[in-house]
Amino acid sequence: MILNLTAKRLKLYLDTSIPNALFVKDYRLDHTVKFWEDCQADKYEIFVAPVFFRELDLCPEPQLGMMYEKLNLIKFTHLIETEEAKELANLYR
């Protein structure tokens, strides 16, 4: 019998607060930098929804460019925004 011992990666949904926290000099910075290094090392399966980019694009420069530079360092899957997801989101507004 052969066992598959490869661990599954944790699946994470990324929101805009995470890349933003990379540029905020407060108590979270060390933890956020470590998390981002783990993301760059492909330790997580990361998902990003279209609303992430809509929110991100509201940021002013130069912060917007800096956040896109950080995002280019990690792999992530773009989620599709379905009608069902939009309807569900409207229920929570």
N, C-alpha and C positions, 0 to 999 in steps of 0.2 A: 504494500500500500504506500502511495506517495502522497504526502501532505503538502498542500500549497500554503506556505507560511508567509506569503507576501501580505503585508497589512494593507487594508484599504485606507486611502487618504480621507481625512475628514472633509466633508463638503461644507463650504461656507458661502453665504451670500454677503457680498461686499456692498456697503452703502458709502455715501460720500464723506461721512465723518471719519473714516479710517485714513484715506490719503490726506485729508485736511489735517488730521492730528499729527502728521509727519512734520508739519511746519509750525506747530504751536509749542512754545517753550513752557511746558508745565509738567506736572507730575506724571503724565501719561507718556511723555516722549520716549523714554527708555524702553518701555513695554511696546510701544507702537513700532519703534525702529527694529526691535527684535522680531516682532510679528512680521514686519515687511521683509526682513532677511529670510525668514522661514518661507514666506510666499515666493520670494525669488528662488529659493532652493526647491520649489515645487513640492512642498510638504503638504499642501492643501489643494483640493479641487475647488476652485473659486468660480462663482457665478455672479454676473452683473446684469441687471435689468436695464431696459431703455431709460427708465426714470432716473437712473444713476447719472447717465450722461446729460439728460435735460437739467438736472440739478447742478451738475458739475459745470456745465457751460454758462451758468449764471455767475460764476466766480469772476472777479476782475483779474486782469493781468497785473503783475507777473505771476500771481498765485495759480491761475489757470494753467499756464504753460508748465510751471513746476510740477503740478499734480499730474499732468499728462506725461511728463518725463518719468515720473515714478511709476505710473501705470504701464508704461512701455517696458518696464523691467520684469513684469510678472505675466504669467499665462492665466487667462480666464476665459470662461465660456459666456458668450452673449445669450441671454435669455430672450425668448420671443414674447412680446406683449400680446396676448390673445384677448378676444372680446370678453371671454369669461373672466379673465384676470382684471380687466377694466371694470366690469360690473361688480366684482367682489370689492375692488378698491373703492368704488363709489358708495358701497354700503357702509364703509368705515369713515367716510368724510363727515 
